[in-house]
Amino acid sequence: MRIHKAGYALLIKLLVFIILLNGIVHLFVNVIGDAPPLVWCIVLVLSAIFYLFCVNFFRFPHREITVDDNVILAPADGKIVVIEETEESEYFQGKRLQVSVFMGLFNVHINWFPINGEVLYFKHHTGKFSAAYLPKSSTDNERTSIAIKSEQGVTILMRQIAGAVAKRIVSYAPVGEKARQNKHAGFIKFGSRVDLFLPLDTRICVELGQKTKGSQTVIGTFQ
């Protein structure tokens, strides 16, 4: 299993911390003798489980991706929690079709570009860390907004949103970057959601509650 580069630094720091923690507990148990041996066993097992969970969180699965200029692919693993017409006030300043994917703690947290094209706009917004499934999280939470112009000249907006657990959004989408469906747009550390704002005439191919697989599930097609 490969590890995504967004997790390298954190996993190394966490490993050092766990080694130090277990070393200190071992010292108190076996050298100073102020704690029962069971304490060290419990700390060792729990810290190992926690570290393996973090390693699994940053997993980088191999996926065969079919690139298609007319198709909008899911930007993330998760579940469809919103399909509705809404007012997008940051970039389009008009009505768009919003499709949102909520990412749970056990999902792969890589974000892929949903379409092929060029990045026209990128902005990071500071904000709250409310639950990502709430509608207001799209405008109130820590987030990034990425506008992508497709090969056919259609522009969509992709928004990465931090949640109650996620505290760090990583984006690989500078203005002028070529967006490709087989490239990573970013990574959200420890949960959250991705919103897509699409043209009103987009043909949607998913439904509420449906599970998605990033870079694999077809969200919709351009008319």
C-alpha positions in Angstrom: 0.0 0.0 0.0 1.3 3.4 -1.0 1.1 6.5 1.3 0.1 9.8 -0.1 2.7 12.6 0.1 0.3 14.7 2.2 0.8 12.3 5.1 4.6 12.0 5.0 5.5 14.7 7.5 2.6 14.0 9.9 3.3 10.2 10.0 7.0 10.7 10.7 6.2 13.2 13.6 3.6 10.9 15.0 5.9 7.9 14.9 8.6 9.8 16.8 6.0 10.9 19.4 4.7 7.3 19.8 8.2 6.0 20.2 9.0 8.6 22.9 5.7 8.0 24.6 6.2 4.3 24.8 9.8 4.8 25.9 8.8 7.0 28.8 6.0 4.6 29.9 8.5 1.7 29.6 10.9 3.6 31.8 8.4 4.2 34.5 7.2 0.5 34.4 10.5 -1.4 34.1 13.1 1.0 35.5 11.5 3.3 38.1 8.7 0.8 38.8 6.0 3.3 39.6 3.4 1.8 37.2 2.1 -1.8 36.7 3.4 -3.7 33.6 -0.2 -3.8 32.2 -0.1 0.0 31.7 2.8 -0.2 29.2 1.1 -3.0 27.3 -2.1 -1.0 27.0 -0.3 2.1 25.9 1.7 0.1 23.3 -1.3 -1.6 21.8 -3.5 1.6 21.7 -0.7 3.7 20.2 0.0 1.0 17.5 -3.7 0.8 16.6 -3.9 4.6 16.4 -0.8 4.8 14.2 -2.1 2.1 11.8 -5.4 4.0 11.6 -3.5 7.2 10.5 -1.4 5.2 8.0 -4.6 3.8 6.5 -6.1 7.3 6.4 -3.3 8.5 4.1 -3.4 5.4 1.8 -3.0 6.1 -1.9 -4.9 3.4 -3.9 -4.0 2.5 -7.4 -6.9 3.2 -9.8 -7.3 2.9 -13.5 -8.8 6.2 -14.6 -10.7 6.6 -17.9 -10.2 10.2 -19.0 -13.3 11.7 -20.8 -13.7 15.4 -21.7 -17.5 15.1 -21.6 -17.8 13.4 -18.2 -17.7 14.8 -14.7 -16.0 12.3 -12.4 -16.4 12.2 -8.6 -13.7 14.3 -7.0 -13.6 12.1 -3.8 -14.7 8.9 -2.2 -17.7 9.3 0.0 -21.5 9.8 -0.2 -23.7 12.2 -2.2 -25.4 14.4 0.4 -26.6 17.3 -1.8 -28.1 17.6 -5.3 -29.9 20.9 -5.7 -30.1 24.1 -7.6 -28.4 26.9 -5.5 -27.0 30.4 -5.7 -23.2 30.4 -6.0 -22.1 33.8 -4.9 -18.3 33.6 -4.8 -17.3 33.0 -8.4 -20.3 32.6 -10.7 -22.7 35.0 -8.8 -25.6 33.1 -10.2 -27.6 29.9 -10.0 -25.7 26.6 -10.4 -26.4 22.9 -9.8 -24.7 21.8 -6.6 -23.5 18.2 -6.0 -21.7 17.5 -2.7 -19.7 14.5 -1.6 -19.3 13.9 2.1 -16.1 12.1 3.1 -16.1 9.9 6.2 -13.1 9.2 8.3 -12.6 5.8 6.7 -12.8 7.0 3.1 -9.7 7.7 0.9 -9.2 11.4 1.3 -7.4 12.2 -2.0 -9.3 14.7 -4.2 -9.2 14.3 -7.9 -9.9 16.9 -10.6 -13.5 16.1 -11.8 -12.9 17.4 -15.4 -10.1 18.1 -17.8 -9.3 21.7 -18.5 -7.4 24.6 -17.0 -7.6 26.2 -13.5 -8.9 29.7 -13.9 -9.3 30.7 -10.2 -8.1 29.5 -6.8 -8.8 31.0 -3.4 -8.3 29.8 0.2 -10.8 31.0 2.8 -10.3 30.8 6.5 -13.4 29.9 8.5 -15.1 27.6 11.0 -14.8 23.9 11.5 -18.4 23.0 11.8 -19.8 19.6 10.8 -19.3 19.3 7.0 -22.7 17.8 6.3 -24.4 21.0 7.4 -25.4 23.3 4.4 -23.8 26.4 5.9 -20.4 24.6 5.9 -20.1 25.4 2.2 -19.8 29.1 3.0 -18.8 29.3 6.7 -16.1 26.6 7.0 -12.4 26.6 6.2 -12.4 26.0 2.4 -10.7 26.4 -1.0 -12.5 27.3 -4.2 -11.1 26.1 -7.6 -12.7 27.2 -10.9 -11.9 24.9 -13.8 -12.6 25.6 -17.5 -13.3 22.4 -19.4 -11.9 21.6 -22.8 -15.3 22.5 -24.3 -15.3 25.9 -22.6 -17.6 25.1 -19.8 -16.5 26.3 -16.3 -17.3 24.6 -13.0 -16.3 25.3 -9.4 -14.9 22.7 -7.1 -14.9 23.6 -3.3 -12.9 21.6 -0.7 -14.4 22.1 2.7 -12.9 21.3 6.1 -15.2 19.8 8.8 -15.3 19.3 12.5 -12.3 16.9 12.5 -10.5 18.1 9.4 -8.1 20.9 10.1 -6.0 21.0 7.0 -6.8 21.3 3.4 -4.0 20.7 0.8 -4.5 21.9 -2.8 -2.5 21.3 -5.9 -4.4 23.7 -8.2 -2.5 26.9 -8.9 -4.1 29.2 -11.5 -2.9 28.2 -15.0 -2.5 24.6 -13.9 -3.7 21.9 -16.4 -6.5 20.0 -14.7 -6.7 16.3 -15.6 -9.0 13.7 -14.2 -6.1 11.4 -13.5 -4.4 14.1 -11.4 -4.8 15.0 -7.7 -6.5 18.3 -7.0 -5.7 18.1 -3.3 -6.2 16.2 0.0 -8.3 17.0 3.0 -6.8 15.7 6.2 -9.2 13.8 8.5 -12.6 14.0 6.9 -14.9 16.6 5.2 -16.6 17.3 1.9 -16.2 18.5 -1.7 -18.9 20.6 -3.4 -19.2 20.8 -7.2 -21.1 23.8 -8.8 -22.1 22.8 -12.3 -24.2 24.3 -15.2 -27.9 24.0 -14.7 -28.3 21.8 -17.8 -25.8 19.2 -16.6 -27.1 15.7 -16.8 -26.7 14.2 -13.3 -26.0 10.5 -13.1 -26.0 10.0 -9.3 -28.6 10.2 -6.6 -28.8 11.3 -2.9 -27.2 8.8 -0.6 -25.2 7.1 -3.3 -21.6 6.1 -2.5 -18.9 7.5 -4.8 -15.5 6.5 -5.7 -13.1 9.3 -6.5 -12.0 9.4 -10.2 -14.3 6.5 -10.9 -18.0 7.4 -10.3 -19.6 9.5 -13.0 -21.3 12.5 -11.4 -22.8 13.8 -14.6 -22.2 14.7 -18.2 -22.2 18.1 -20.1 -25.1 18.7 -22.5 
